[in-house]
Amino acid sequence: MNRDSAPWYKQVWLWLVLAPLIVVICASFLMLYLAITSNDGVVVDNFYKDGLAIKVREQQDEYATSRNIQAQMALENQIIRLSLSGNLETLPAQLSLQIIFPTQASKDVNIVLTNSGGIYTGALPEPVSGRRLLQIQPADENNHSNDFWRLHGEAVFPLNEQVFLKPKS
């Protein structure tokens, strides 16, 4: 009988069996590290908890739909110009525009647009690039009037054409 006298750690078959397991364990620790250290970001929408269920407040979208509120937005030299249309009794003095990065809240940009002659204007504090979600609503959310609405849109920055914002359907 010819016995293989090599120690256990020099056996090829042992390492062929253990190699995939070692790779999986290392990858698991890497994923755990990334999950702990990275920020998942936040979903920007109006959510509130009702017991254990999460519901979306849709009153703002329904109000904007019932009043046929829409907006057109253009960007020129870091200046945003927005025109608002619809059946509003009075135009808000200011609008809040959120330029939302879909996965990282740290890249979101909030801008207050001021009404001057029916056109809302505001300046981007920093250049924005890539695909972004847009959300616009009156700047004073705590006025407790019925004139509480919001519009949504999507754009790829830098803008080369007008973007249309409308209520979610």
Chimera marker file (.cmm) of the C-alpha trace (Angstrom):
<marker_set name="trace">
<marker id="1" x="0.000" y="0.000" z="0.000" r="1" g="1" b="0" radius="0.5"/>
<marker id="2" x="1.247" y="3.354" z="-1.018" r="1" g="1" b="0" radius="0.5"/>
<marker id="3" x="0.046" y="6.081" z="1.342" r="1" g="1" b="0" radius="0.5"/>
<marker id="4" x="0.184" y="9.774" z="0.595" r="1" g="1" b="0" radius="0.5"/>
<marker id="5" x="2.205" y="11.223" z="3.428" r="1" g="1" b="0" radius="0.5"/>
<marker id="6" x="1.701" y="14.927" z="2.654" r="1" g="1" b="0" radius="0.5"/>
<marker id="7" x="0.158" y="16.979" z="5.479" r="1" g="1" b="0" radius="0.5"/>
<marker id="8" x="-3.562" y="17.832" z="5.287" r="1" g="1" b="0" radius="0.5"/>
<marker id="9" x="-3.007" y="21.446" z="4.224" r="1" g="1" b="0" radius="0.5"/>
<marker id="10" x="-1.109" y="20.322" z="1.121" r="1" g="1" b="0" radius="0.5"/>
<marker id="11" x="-3.977" y="18.221" z="-0.194" r="1" g="1" b="0" radius="0.5"/>
<marker id="12" x="-5.397" y="19.644" z="-3.455" r="1" g="1" b="0" radius="0.5"/>
<marker id="13" x="-8.908" y="18.230" z="-2.981" r="1" g="1" b="0" radius="0.5"/>
<marker id="14" x="-9.264" y="19.887" z="0.408" r="1" g="1" b="0" radius="0.5"/>
<marker id="15" x="-8.578" y="23.333" z="-1.059" r="1" g="1" b="0" radius="0.5"/>
<marker id="16" x="-10.876" y="22.722" z="-4.021" r="1" g="1" b="0" radius="0.5"/>
<marker id="17" x="-13.691" y="22.069" z="-1.552" r="1" g="1" b="0" radius="0.5"/>
<marker id="18" x="-12.830" y="24.895" z="0.871" r="1" g="1" b="0" radius="0.5"/>
<marker id="19" x="-12.013" y="27.670" z="-1.661" r="1" g="1" b="0" radius="0.5"/>
<marker id="20" x="-15.649" y="28.508" z="-2.588" r="1" g="1" b="0" radius="0.5"/>
<marker id="21" x="-16.641" y="28.536" z="1.083" r="1" g="1" b="0" radius="0.5"/>
<marker id="22" x="-13.803" y="30.906" z="1.976" r="1" g="1" b="0" radius="0.5"/>
<marker id="23" x="-14.723" y="33.238" z="-0.910" r="1" g="1" b="0" radius="0.5"/>
<marker id="24" x="-18.373" y="33.317" z="0.196" r="1" g="1" b="0" radius="0.5"/>
<marker id="25" x="-17.434" y="34.085" z="3.807" r="1" g="1" b="0" radius="0.5"/>
<marker id="26" x="-15.117" y="36.944" z="2.714" r="1" g="1" b="0" radius="0.5"/>
<marker id="27" x="-17.789" y="38.366" z="0.389" r="1" g="1" b="0" radius="0.5"/>
<marker id="28" x="-20.356" y="38.184" z="3.213" r="1" g="1" b="0" radius="0.5"/>
<marker id="29" x="-18.150" y="40.219" z="5.525" r="1" g="1" b="0" radius="0.5"/>
<marker id="30" x="-17.555" y="42.757" z="2.745" r="1" g="1" b="0" radius="0.5"/>
<marker id="31" x="-21.310" y="43.133" z="2.174" r="1" g="1" b="0" radius="0.5"/>
<marker id="32" x="-21.910" y="43.472" z="5.914" r="1" g="1" b="0" radius="0.5"/>
<marker id="33" x="-19.283" y="46.225" z="6.106" r="1" g="1" b="0" radius="0.5"/>
<marker id="34" x="-20.838" y="48.083" z="3.138" r="1" g="1" b="0" radius="0.5"/>
<marker id="35" x="-24.330" y="47.778" z="4.616" r="1" g="1" b="0" radius="0.5"/>
<marker id="36" x="-23.217" y="49.236" z="7.935" r="1" g="1" b="0" radius="0.5"/>
<marker id="37" x="-21.059" y="52.084" z="6.605" r="1" g="1" b="0" radius="0.5"/>
<marker id="38" x="-23.065" y="53.302" z="3.593" r="1" g="1" b="0" radius="0.5"/>
<marker id="39" x="-26.108" y="55.558" z="3.731" r="1" g="1" b="0" radius="0.5"/>
<marker id="40" x="-29.195" y="54.168" z="2.033" r="1" g="1" b="0" radius="0.5"/>
<marker id="41" x="-30.702" y="57.615" z="1.516" r="1" g="1" b="0" radius="0.5"/>
<marker id="42" x="-34.324" y="58.490" z="1.917" r="1" g="1" b="0" radius="0.5"/>
<marker id="43" x="-37.383" y="58.339" z="-0.234" r="1" g="1" b="0" radius="0.5"/>
<marker id="44" x="-38.753" y="61.842" z="-0.649" r="1" g="1" b="0" radius="0.5"/>
<marker id="45" x="-42.513" y="61.822" z="-0.475" r="1" g="1" b="0" radius="0.5"/>
<marker id="46" x="-45.104" y="62.602" z="2.154" r="1" g="1" b="0" radius="0.5"/>
<marker id="47" x="-45.328" y="59.435" z="4.184" r="1" g="1" b="0" radius="0.5"/>
<marker id="48" x="-46.846" y="58.994" z="7.599" r="1" g="1" b="0" radius="0.5"/>
<marker id="49" x="-47.265" y="55.926" z="9.756" r="1" g="1" b="0" radius="0.5"/>
<marker id="50" x="-50.717" y="54.622" z="10.546" r="1" g="1" b="0" radius="0.5"/>
<marker id="51" x="-50.220" y="51.740" z="12.952" r="1" g="1" b="0" radius="0.5"/>
<marker id="52" x="-47.807" y="49.414" z="11.223" r="1" g="1" b="0" radius="0.5"/>
<marker id="53" x="-48.823" y="50.399" z="7.702" r="1" g="1" b="0" radius="0.5"/>
<marker id="54" x="-47.240" y="53.228" z="5.758" r="1" g="1" b="0" radius="0.5"/>
<marker id="55" x="-49.553" y="55.269" z="3.605" r="1" g="1" b="0" radius="0.5"/>
<marker id="56" x="-48.926" y="58.056" z="1.132" r="1" g="1" b="0" radius="0.5"/>
<marker id="57" x="-50.847" y="61.249" z="1.590" r="1" g="1" b="0" radius="0.5"/>
<marker id="58" x="-52.442" y="61.815" z="-1.760" r="1" g="1" b="0" radius="0.5"/>
<marker id="59" x="-54.562" y="64.868" z="-0.980" r="1" g="1" b="0" radius="0.5"/>
<marker id="60" x="-51.984" y="67.213" z="-2.525" r="1" g="1" b="0" radius="0.5"/>
<marker id="61" x="-51.956" y="65.328" z="-5.813" r="1" g="1" b="0" radius="0.5"/>
<marker id="62" x="-55.744" y="65.081" z="-5.877" r="1" g="1" b="0" radius="0.5"/>
<marker id="63" x="-56.093" y="68.835" z="-5.266" r="1" g="1" b="0" radius="0.5"/>
<marker id="64" x="-53.617" y="69.618" z="-8.068" r="1" g="1" b="0" radius="0.5"/>
<marker id="65" x="-55.451" y="67.271" z="-10.425" r="1" g="1" b="0" radius="0.5"/>
<marker id="66" x="-58.859" y="68.772" z="-9.583" r="1" g="1" b="0" radius="0.5"/>
<marker id="67" x="-57.511" y="72.292" z="-10.258" r="1" g="1" b="0" radius="0.5"/>
<marker id="68" x="-55.590" y="71.213" z="-13.390" r="1" g="1" b="0" radius="0.5"/>
<marker id="69" x="-52.368" y="72.706" z="-12.010" r="1" g="1" b="0" radius="0.5"/>
<marker id="70" x="-49.286" y="72.268" z="-14.192" r="1" g="1" b="0" radius="0.5"/>
<marker id="71" x="-45.903" y="73.927" z="-14.542" r="1" g="1" b="0" radius="0.5"/>
<marker id="72" x="-43.202" y="74.433" z="-17.138" r="1" g="1" b="0" radius="0.5"/>
<marker id="73" x="-39.619" y="74.802" z="-15.981" r="1" g="1" b="0" radius="0.5"/>
<marker id="74" x="-36.529" y="75.971" z="-17.850" r="1" g="1" b="0" radius="0.5"/>
<marker id="75" x="-32.922" y="76.401" z="-16.737" r="1" g="1" b="0" radius="0.5"/>
<marker id="76" x="-30.675" y="79.097" z="-18.165" r="1" g="1" b="0" radius="0.5"/>
<marker id="77" x="-27.268" y="80.018" z="-16.683" r="1" g="1" b="0" radius="0.5"/>
<marker id="78" x="-28.093" y="78.362" z="-13.336" r="1" g="1" b="0" radius="0.5"/>
<marker id="79" x="-31.332" y="80.420" z="-13.105" r="1" g="1" b="0" radius="0.5"/>
<marker id="80" x="-34.567" y="78.458" z="-12.924" r="1" g="1" b="0" radius="0.5"/>
<marker id="81" x="-37.662" y="80.001" z="-14.485" r="1" g="1" b="0" radius="0.5"/>
<marker id="82" x="-41.013" y="78.364" z="-13.865" r="1" g="1" b="0" radius="0.5"/>
<marker id="83" x="-44.470" y="79.267" z="-15.131" r="1" g="1" b="0" radius="0.5"/>
<marker id="84" x="-47.521" y="77.927" z="-13.335" r="1" g="1" b="0" radius="0.5"/>
<marker id="85" x="-50.929" y="77.301" z="-14.917" r="1" g="1" b="0" radius="0.5"/>
<marker id="86" x="-54.222" y="76.007" z="-13.610" r="1" g="1" b="0" radius="0.5"/>
<marker id="87" x="-57.350" y="77.063" z="-11.740" r="1" g="1" b="0" radius="0.5"/>
<marker id="88" x="-55.760" y="78.729" z="-8.728" r="1" g="1" b="0" radius="0.5"/>
<marker id="89" x="-57.540" y="81.565" z="-6.954" r="1" g="1" b="0" radius="0.5"/>
<marker id="90" x="-54.234" y="83.266" z="-6.102" r="1" g="1" b="0" radius="0.5"/>
<marker id="91" x="-50.693" y="82.424" z="-7.055" r="1" g="1" b="0" radius="0.5"/>
<marker id="92" x="-48.443" y="81.581" z="-4.117" r="1" g="1" b="0" radius="0.5"/>
<marker id="93" x="-45.745" y="84.157" z="-3.349" r="1" g="1" b="0" radius="0.5"/>
<marker id="94" x="-43.102" y="81.424" z="-3.207" r="1" g="1" b="0" radius="0.5"/>
<marker id="95" x="-42.721" y="77.850" z="-4.377" r="1" g="1" b="0" radius="0.5"/>
<marker id="96" x="-40.453" y="75.176" z="-2.966" r="1" g="1" b="0" radius="0.5"/>
<marker id="97" x="-38.618" y="73.191" z="-5.639" r="1" g="1" b="0" radius="0.5"/>
<marker id="98" x="-36.873" y="69.975" z="-4.653" r="1" g="1" b="0" radius="0.5"/>
<marker id="99" x="-34.380" y="68.509" z="-7.098" r="1" g="1" b="0" radius="0.5"/>
<marker id="100" x="-34.115" y="64.959" z="-5.805" r="1" g="1" b="0" radius="0.5"/>
<marker id="101" x="-31.338" y="62.477" z="-6.459" r="1" g="1" b="0" radius="0.5"/>
<marker id="102" x="-33.187" y="59.121" z="-6.521" r="1" g="1" b="0" radius="0.5"/>
<marker id="103" x="-30.829" y="57.204" z="-4.230" r="1" g="1" b="0" radius="0.5"/>
<marker id="104" x="-28.761" y="59.666" z="-2.176" r="1" g="1" b="0" radius="0.5"/>
<marker id="105" x="-30.453" y="62.309" z="-0.054" r="1" g="1" b="0" radius="0.5"/>
<marker id="106" x="-27.157" y="64.158" z="0.407" r="1" g="1" b="0" radius="0.5"/>
<marker id="107" x="-27.284" y="65.158" z="-3.278" r="1" g="1" b="0" radius="0.5"/>
<marker id="108" x="-30.791" y="66.671" z="-3.059" r="1" g="1" b="0" radius="0.5"/>
<marker id="109" x="-31.133" y="70.393" z="-3.753" r="1" g="1" b="0" radius="0.5"/>
<marker id="110" x="-33.918" y="72.566" z="-2.307" r="1" g="1" b="0" radius="0.5"/>
<marker id="111" x="-34.658" y="75.932" z="-3.922" r="1" g="1" b="0" radius="0.5"/>
<marker id="112" x="-37.217" y="78.605" z="-3.062" r="1" g="1" b="0" radius="0.5"/>
<marker id="113" x="-38.684" y="80.190" z="-6.196" r="1" g="1" b="0" radius="0.5"/>
<marker id="114" x="-40.095" y="83.712" z="-5.909" r="1" g="1" b="0" radius="0.5"/>
<marker id="115" x="-43.019" y="85.027" z="-7.941" r="1" g="1" b="0" radius="0.5"/>
<marker id="116" x="-42.284" y="88.077" z="-10.051" r="1" g="1" b="0" radius="0.5"/>
<marker id="117" x="-44.922" y="88.942" z="-12.622" r="1" g="1" b="0" radius="0.5"/>
<marker id="118" x="-46.377" y="85.446" z="-12.824" r="1" g="1" b="0" radius="0.5"/>
<marker id="119" x="-42.973" y="83.798" z="-13.440" r="1" g="1" b="0" radius="0.5"/>
<marker id="120" x="-41.182" y="82.085" z="-10.570" r="1" g="1" b="0" radius="0.5"/>
<marker id="121" x="-37.413" y="82.423" z="-10.495" r="1" g="1" b="0" radius="0.5"/>
<marker id="122" x="-34.619" y="81.044" z="-8.357" r="1" g="1" b="0" radius="0.5"/>
<marker id="123" x="-30.933" y="80.236" z="-8.629" r="1" g="1" b="0" radius="0.5"/>
<marker id="124" x="-29.277" y="76.849" z="-8.385" r="1" g="1" b="0" radius="0.5"/>
<marker id="125" x="-26.715" y="77.017" z="-5.562" r="1" g="1" b="0" radius="0.5"/>
<marker id="126" x="-24.504" y="74.450" z="-7.301" r="1" g="1" b="0" radius="0.5"/>
<marker id="127" x="-24.378" y="72.781" z="-10.721" r="1" g="1" b="0" radius="0.5"/>
<marker id="128" x="-26.578" y="69.705" z="-11.004" r="1" g="1" b="0" radius="0.5"/>
<marker id="129" x="-26.007" y="66.862" z="-13.414" r="1" g="1" b="0" radius="0.5"/>
<marker id="130" x="-27.653" y="63.560" z="-14.178" r="1" g="1" b="0" radius="0.5"/>
<marker id="131" x="-31.178" y="62.210" z="-13.826" r="1" g="1" b="0" radius="0.5"/>
<marker id="132" x="-33.191" y="63.899" z="-11.080" r="1" g="1" b="0" radius="0.5"/>
<marker id="133" x="-36.747" y="63.836" z="-9.809" r="1" g="1" b="0" radius="0.5"/>
<marker id="134" x="-38.505" y="67.168" z="-9.375" r="1" g="1" b="0" radius="0.5"/>
<marker id="135" x="-41.164" y="68.077" z="-6.838" r="1" g="1" b="0" radius="0.5"/>
<marker id="136" x="-42.732" y="71.499" z="-6.470" r="1" g="1" b="0" radius="0.5"/>
<marker id="137" x="-45.282" y="72.818" z="-3.976" r="1" g="1" b="0" radius="0.5"/>
<marker id="138" x="-46.205" y="76.083" z="-2.252" r="1" g="1" b="0" radius="0.5"/>
<marker id="139" x="-43.407" y="77.133" z="0.103" r="1" g="1" b="0" radius="0.5"/>
<marker id="140" x="-45.723" y="77.635" z="3.103" r="1" g="1" b="0" radius="0.5"/>
<marker id="141" x="-47.027" y="74.140" z="3.890" r="1" g="1" b="0" radius="0.5"/>
<marker id="142" x="-48.414" y="75.199" z="7.269" r="1" g="1" b="0" radius="0.5"/>
<marker id="143" x="-51.000" y="77.650" z="5.998" r="1" g="1" b="0" radius="0.5"/>
<marker id="144" x="-53.776" y="75.039" z="6.600" r="1" g="1" b="0" radius="0.5"/>
<marker id="145" x="-55.781" y="76.311" z="3.651" r="1" g="1" b="0" radius="0.5"/>
<marker id="146" x="-57.224" y="74.186" z="0.893" r="1" g="1" b="0" radius="0.5"/>
<marker id="147" x="-54.602" y="75.580" z="-1.487" r="1" g="1" b="0" radius="0.5"/>
<marker id="148" x="-52.097" y="72.804" z="-0.728" r="1" g="1" b="0" radius="0.5"/>
<marker id="149" x="-50.829" y="70.942" z="-3.774" r="1" g="1" b="0" radius="0.5"/>
<marker id="150" x="-47.686" y="69.495" z="-5.344" r="1" g="1" b="0" radius="0.5"/>
<marker id="151" x="-46.402" y="68.667" z="-8.809" r="1" g="1" b="0" radius="0.5"/>
<marker id="152" x="-43.885" y="66.065" z="-9.966" r="1" g="1" b="0" radius="0.5"/>
<marker id="153" x="-41.506" y="65.726" z="-12.869" r="1" g="1" b="0" radius="0.5"/>
<marker id="154" x="-38.288" y="64.158" z="-14.030" r="1" g="1" b="0" radius="0.5"/>
<marker id="155" x="-35.336" y="65.756" z="-15.811" r="1" g="1" b="0" radius="0.5"/>
<marker id="156" x="-31.809" y="65.068" z="-16.950" r="1" g="1" b="0" radius="0.5"/>
<marker id="157" x="-29.471" y="67.905" z="-16.011" r="1" g="1" b="0" radius="0.5"/>
<marker id="158" x="-28.094" y="70.073" z="-17.484" r="1" g="1" b="0" radius="0.5"/>
<marker id="159" x="-31.435" y="70.973" z="-19.039" r="1" g="1" b="0" radius="0.5"/>
<marker id="160" x="-31.543" y="71.633" z="-22.770" r="1" g="1" b="0" radius="0.5"/>
<marker id="161" x="-35.320" y="71.936" z="-23.025" r="1" g="1" b="0" radius="0.5"/>
<marker id="162" x="-38.341" y="72.747" z="-20.915" r="1" g="1" b="0" radius="0.5"/>
<marker id="163" x="-39.556" y="70.283" z="-18.314" r="1" g="1" b="0" radius="0.5"/>
<marker id="164" x="-43.254" y="69.791" z="-17.589" r="1" g="1" b="0" radius="0.5"/>
<marker id="165" x="-44.411" y="69.131" z="-14.028" r="1" g="1" b="0" radius="0.5"/>
<marker id="166" x="-47.837" y="67.690" z="-13.278" r="1" g="1" b="0" radius="0.5"/>
<marker id="167" x="-49.624" y="65.890" z="-10.433" r="1" g="1" b="0" radius="0.5"/>
<marker id="168" x="-49.115" y="62.168" z="-9.935" r="1" g="1" b="0" radius="0.5"/>
<marker id="169" x="-51.935" y="60.185" z="-11.428" r="1" g="1" b="0" radius="0.5"/>
<link id1="1" id2="2" r="1" g="1" b="0" radius="0.2"/>
<link id1="2" id2="3" r="1" g="1" b="0" radius="0.2"/>
<link id1="3" id2="4" r="1" g="1" b="0" radius="0.2"/>
<link id1="4" id2="5" r="1" g="1" b="0" radius="0.2"/>
<link id1="5" id2="6" r="1" g="1" b="0" radius="0.2"/>
<link id1="6" id2="7" r="1" g="1" b="0" radius="0.2"/>
<link id1="7" id2="8" r="1" g="1" b="0" radius="0.2"/>
<link id1="8" id2="9" r="1" g="1" b="0" radius="0.2"/>
<link id1="9" id2="10" r="1" g="1" b="0" radius="0.2"/>
<link id1="10" id2="11" r="1" g="1" b="0" radius="0.2"/>
<link id1="11" id2="12" r="1" g="1" b="0" radius="0.2"/>
<link id1="12" id2="13" r="1" g="1" b="0" radius="0.2"/>
<link id1="13" id2="14" r="1" g="1" b="0" radius="0.2"/>
<link id1="14" id2="15" r="1" g="1" b="0" radius="0.2"/>
<link id1="15" id2="16" r="1" g="1" b="0" radius="0.2"/>
<link id1="16" id2="17" r="1" g="1" b="0" radius="0.2"/>
<link id1="17" id2="18" r="1" g="1" b="0" radius="0.2"/>
<link id1="18" id2="19" r="1" g="1" b="0" radius="0.2"/>
<link id1="19" id2="20" r="1" g="1" b="0" radius="0.2"/>
<link id1="20" id2="21" r="1" g="1" b="0" radius="0.2"/>
<link id1="21" id2="22" r="1" g="1" b="0" radius="0.2"/>
<link id1="22" id2="23" r="1" g="1" b="0" radius="0.2"/>
<link id1="23" id2="24" r="1" g="1" b="0" radius="0.2"/>
<link id1="24" id2="25" r="1" g="1" b="0" radius="0.2"/>
<link id1="25" id2="26" r="1" g="1" b="0" radius="0.2"/>
<link id1="26" id2="27" r="1" g="1" b="0" radius="0.2"/>
<link id1="27" id2="28" r="1" g="1" b="0" radius="0.2"/>
<link id1="28" id2="29" r="1" g="1" b="0" radius="0.2"/>
<link id1="29" id2="30" r="1" g="1" b="0" radius="0.2"/>
<link id1="30" id2="31" r="1" g="1" b="0" radius="0.2"/>
<link id1="31" id2="32" r="1" g="1" b="0" radius="0.2"/>
<link id1="32" id2="33" r="1" g="1" b="0" radius="0.2"/>
<link id1="33" id2="34" r="1" g="1" b="0" radius="0.2"/>
<link id1="34" id2="35" r="1" g="1" b="0" radius="0.2"/>
<link id1="35" id2="36" r="1" g="1" b="0" radius="0.2"/>
<link id1="36" id2="37" r="1" g="1" b="0" radius="0.2"/>
<link id1="37" id2="38" r="1" g="1" b="0" radius="0.2"/>
<link id1="38" id2="39" r="1" g="1" b="0" radius="0.2"/>
<link id1="39" id2="40" r="1" g="1" b="0" radius="0.2"/>
<link id1="40" id2="41" r="1" g="1" b="0" radius="0.2"/>
<link id1="41" id2="42" r="1" g="1" b="0" radius="0.2"/>
<link id1="42" id2="43" r="1" g="1" b="0" radius="0.2"/>
<link id1="43" id2="44" r="1" g="1" b="0" radius="0.2"/>
<link id1="44" id2="45" r="1" g="1" b="0" radius="0.2"/>
<link id1="45" id2="46" r="1" g="1" b="0" radius="0.2"/>
<link id1="46" id2="47" r="1" g="1" b="0" radius="0.2"/>
<link id1="47" id2="48" r="1" g="1" b="0" radius="0.2"/>
<link id1="48" id2="49" r="1" g="1" b="0" radius="0.2"/>
<link id1="49" id2="50" r="1" g="1" b="0" radius="0.2"/>
<link id1="50" id2="51" r="1" g="1" b="0" radius="0.2"/>
<link id1="51" id2="52" r="1" g="1" b="0" radius="0.2"/>
<link id1="52" id2="53" r="1" g="1" b="0" radius="0.2"/>
<link id1="53" id2="54" r="1" g="1" b="0" radius="0.2"/>
<link id1="54" id2="55" r="1" g="1" b="0" radius="0.2"/>
<link id1="55" id2="56" r="1" g="1" b="0" radius="0.2"/>
<link id1="56" id2="57" r="1" g="1" b="0" radius="0.2"/>
<link id1="57" id2="58" r="1" g="1" b="0" radius="0.2"/>
<link id1="58" id2="59" r="1" g="1" b="0" radius="0.2"/>
<link id1="59" id2="60" r="1" g="1" b="0" radius="0.2"/>
<link id1="60" id2="61" r="1" g="1" b="0" radius="0.2"/>
<link id1="61" id2="62" r="1" g="1" b="0" radius="0.2"/>
<link id1="62" id2="63" r="1" g="1" b="0" radius="0.2"/>
<link id1="63" id2="64" r="1" g="1" b="0" radius="0.2"/>
<link id1="64" id2="65" r="1" g="1" b="0" radius="0.2"/>
<link id1="65" id2="66" r="1" g="1" b="0" radius="0.2"/>
<link id1="66" id2="67" r="1" g="1" b="0" radius="0.2"/>
<link id1="67" id2="68" r="1" g="1" b="0" radius="0.2"/>
<link id1="68" id2="69" r="1" g="1" b="0" radius="0.2"/>
<link id1="69" id2="70" r="1" g="1" b="0" radius="0.2"/>
<link id1="70" id2="71" r="1" g="1" b="0" radius="0.2"/>
<link id1="71" id2="72" r="1" g="1" b="0" radius="0.2"/>
<link id1="72" id2="73" r="1" g="1" b="0" radius="0.2"/>
<link id1="73" id2="74" r="1" g="1" b="0" radius="0.2"/>
<link id1="74" id2="75" r="1" g="1" b="0" radius="0.2"/>
<link id1="75" id2="76" r="1" g="1" b="0" radius="0.2"/>
<link id1="76" id2="77" r="1" g="1" b="0" radius="0.2"/>
<link id1="77" id2="78" r="1" g="1" b="0" radius="0.2"/>
<link id1="78" id2="79" r="1" g="1" b="0" radius="0.2"/>
<link id1="79" id2="80" r="1" g="1" b="0" radius="0.2"/>
<link id1="80" id2="81" r="1" g="1" b="0" radius="0.2"/>
<link id1="81" id2="82" r="1" g="1" b="0" radius="0.2"/>
<link id1="82" id2="83" r="1" g="1" b="0" radius="0.2"/>
<link id1="83" id2="84" r="1" g="1" b="0" radius="0.2"/>
<link id1="84" id2="85" r="1" g="1" b="0" radius="0.2"/>
<link id1="85" id2="86" r="1" g="1" b="0" radius="0.2"/>
<link id1="86" id2="87" r="1" g="1" b="0" radius="0.2"/>
<link id1="87" id2="88" r="1" g="1" b="0" radius="0.2"/>
<link id1="88" id2="89" r="1" g="1" b="0" radius="0.2"/>
<link id1="89" id2="90" r="1" g="1" b="0" radius="0.2"/>
<link id1="90" id2="91" r="1" g="1" b="0" radius="0.2"/>
<link id1="91" id2="92" r="1" g="1" b="0" radius="0.2"/>
<link id1="92" id2="93" r="1" g="1" b="0" radius="0.2"/>
<link id1="93" id2="94" r="1" g="1" b="0" radius="0.2"/>
<link id1="94" id2="95" r="1" g="1" b="0" radius="0.2"/>
<link id1="95" id2="96" r="1" g="1" b="0" radius="0.2"/>
<link id1="96" id2="97" r="1" g="1" b="0" radius="0.2"/>
<link id1="97" id2="98" r="1" g="1" b="0" radius="0.2"/>
<link id1="98" id2="99" r="1" g="1" b="0" radius="0.2"/>
<link id1="99" id2="100" r="1" g="1" b="0" radius="0.2"/>
<link id1="100" id2="101" r="1" g="1" b="0" radius="0.2"/>
<link id1="101" id2="102" r="1" g="1" b="0" radius="0.2"/>
<link id1="102" id2="103" r="1" g="1" b="0" radius="0.2"/>
<link id1="103" id2="104" r="1" g="1" b="0" radius="0.2"/>
<link id1="104" id2="105" r="1" g="1" b="0" radius="0.2"/>
<link id1="105" id2="106" r="1" g="1" b="0" radius="0.2"/>
<link id1="106" id2="107" r="1" g="1" b="0" radius="0.2"/>
<link id1="107" id2="108" r="1" g="1" b="0" radius="0.2"/>
<link id1="108" id2="109" r="1" g="1" b="0" radius="0.2"/>
<link id1="109" id2="110" r="1" g="1" b="0" radius="0.2"/>
<link id1="110" id2="111" r="1" g="1" b="0" radius="0.2"/>
<link id1="111" id2="112" r="1" g="1" b="0" radius="0.2"/>
<link id1="112" id2="113" r="1" g="1" b="0" radius="0.2"/>
<link id1="113" id2="114" r="1" g="1" b="0" radius="0.2"/>
<link id1="114" id2="115" r="1" g="1" b="0" radius="0.2"/>
<link id1="115" id2="116" r="1" g="1" b="0" radius="0.2"/>
<link id1="116" id2="117" r="1" g="1" b="0" radius="0.2"/>
<link id1="117" id2="118" r="1" g="1" b="0" radius="0.2"/>
<link id1="118" id2="119" r="1" g="1" b="0" radius="0.2"/>
<link id1="119" id2="120" r="1" g="1" b="0" radius="0.2"/>
<link id1="120" id2="121" r="1" g="1" b="0" radius="0.2"/>
<link id1="121" id2="122" r="1" g="1" b="0" radius="0.2"/>
<link id1="122" id2="123" r="1" g="1" b="0" radius="0.2"/>
<link id1="123" id2="124" r="1" g="1" b="0" radius="0.2"/>
<link id1="124" id2="125" r="1" g="1" b="0" radius="0.2"/>
<link id1="125" id2="126" r="1" g="1" b="0" radius="0.2"/>
<link id1="126" id2="127" r="1" g="1" b="0" radius="0.2"/>
<link id1="127" id2="128" r="1" g="1" b="0" radius="0.2"/>
<link id1="128" id2="129" r="1" g="1" b="0" radius="0.2"/>
<link id1="129" id2="130" r="1" g="1" b="0" radius="0.2"/>
<link id1="130" id2="131" r="1" g="1" b="0" radius="0.2"/>
<link id1="131" id2="132" r="1" g="1" b="0" radius="0.2"/>
<link id1="132" id2="133" r="1" g="1" b="0" radius="0.2"/>
<link id1="133" id2="134" r="1" g="1" b="0" radius="0.2"/>
<link id1="134" id2="135" r="1" g="1" b="0" radius="0.2"/>
<link id1="135" id2="136" r="1" g="1" b="0" radius="0.2"/>
<link id1="136" id2="137" r="1" g="1" b="0" radius="0.2"/>
<link id1="137" id2="138" r="1" g="1" b="0" radius="0.2"/>
<link id1="138" id2="139" r="1" g="1" b="0" radius="0.2"/>
<link id1="139" id2="140" r="1" g="1" b="0" radius="0.2"/>
<link id1="140" id2="141" r="1" g="1" b="0" radius="0.2"/>
<link id1="141" id2="142" r="1" g="1" b="0" radius="0.2"/>
<link id1="142" id2="143" r="1" g="1" b="0" radius="0.2"/>
<link id1="143" id2="144" r="1" g="1" b="0" radius="0.2"/>
<link id1="144" id2="145" r="1" g="1" b="0" radius="0.2"/>
<link id1="145" id2="146" r="1" g="1" b="0" radius="0.2"/>
<link id1="146" id2="147" r="1" g="1" b="0" radius="0.2"/>
<link id1="147" id2="148" r="1" g="1" b="0" radius="0.2"/>
<link id1="148" id2="149" r="1" g="1" b="0" radius="0.2"/>
<link id1="149" id2="150" r="1" g="1" b="0" radius="0.2"/>
<link id1="150" id2="151" r="1" g="1" b="0" radius="0.2"/>
<link id1="151" id2="152" r="1" g="1" b="0" radius="0.2"/>
<link id1="152" id2="153" r="1" g="1" b="0" radius="0.2"/>
<link id1="153" id2="154" r="1" g="1" b="0" radius="0.2"/>
<link id1="154" id2="155" r="1" g="1" b="0" radius="0.2"/>
<link id1="155" id2="156" r="1" g="1" b="0" radius="0.2"/>
<link id1="156" id2="157" r="1" g="1" b="0" radius="0.2"/>
<link id1="157" id2="158" r="1" g="1" b="0" radius="0.2"/>
<link id1="158" id2="159" r="1" g="1" b="0" radius="0.2"/>
<link id1="159" id2="160" r="1" g="1" b="0" radius="0.2"/>
<link id1="160" id2="161" r="1" g="1" b="0" radius="0.2"/>
<link id1="161" id2="162" r="1" g="1" b="0" radius="0.2"/>
<link id1="162" id2="163" r="1" g="1" b="0" radius="0.2"/>
<link id1="163" id2="164" r="1" g="1" b="0" radius="0.2"/>
<link id1="164" id2="165" r="1" g="1" b="0" radius="0.2"/>
<link id1="165" id2="166" r="1" g="1" b="0" radius="0.2"/>
<link id1="166" id2="167" r="1" g="1" b="0" radius="0.2"/>
<link id1="167" id2="168" r="1" g="1" b="0" radius="0.2"/>
<link id1="168" id2="169" r="1" g="1" b="0" radius="0.2"/>
</marker_set>
